[in-house]
Amino acid sequence: MTTKPLLTFRRIRGGALALCLALVVVASANQDYRPSALDLTVAPYKYGLVGWEASHFTDKWVHRLAQLFPWTSRAGTAQKRLQAVEFFRLGAELEELERRGAQ
């Protein structure tokens, strides 16, 4: 007749792992966090990928559904490229005019 030991190796290993994790949590929570001036300046502009994905989850599907309506623009790739080139050309022209006006 063999008896099962009260404390098996798995239980000891699990207990040791739990103790180590608890020590890591306590040690990291014990530190004082004081943000620097740079951290405070950058803080409003930080974002999380998960939060962004959650807030923009439906945008892709709403856009695709909107493309089904007949009154939406179906500009081709060439036309879109021409519009982009025109946009940047006008931006450069505006900068040039502002530069001339500042002199």
Contacts in CASP RR format, 6 or more apart in sequence:
PFRMAT RR
TARGET T0000
AUTHOR 0000-0000-0000
METHOD contacts of the structure
MODEL  1
MTTKPLLTFRRIRGGALALCLALVVVASANQDYRPSALDLTVAPYKYGLV
GWEASHFTDKWVHRLAQLFPWTSRAGTAQKRLQAVEFFRLGAELEELERR
GAQ
35 43 0 8 1.000
66 72 0 8 1.000
67 74 0 8 1.000
75 83 0 8 1.000
END
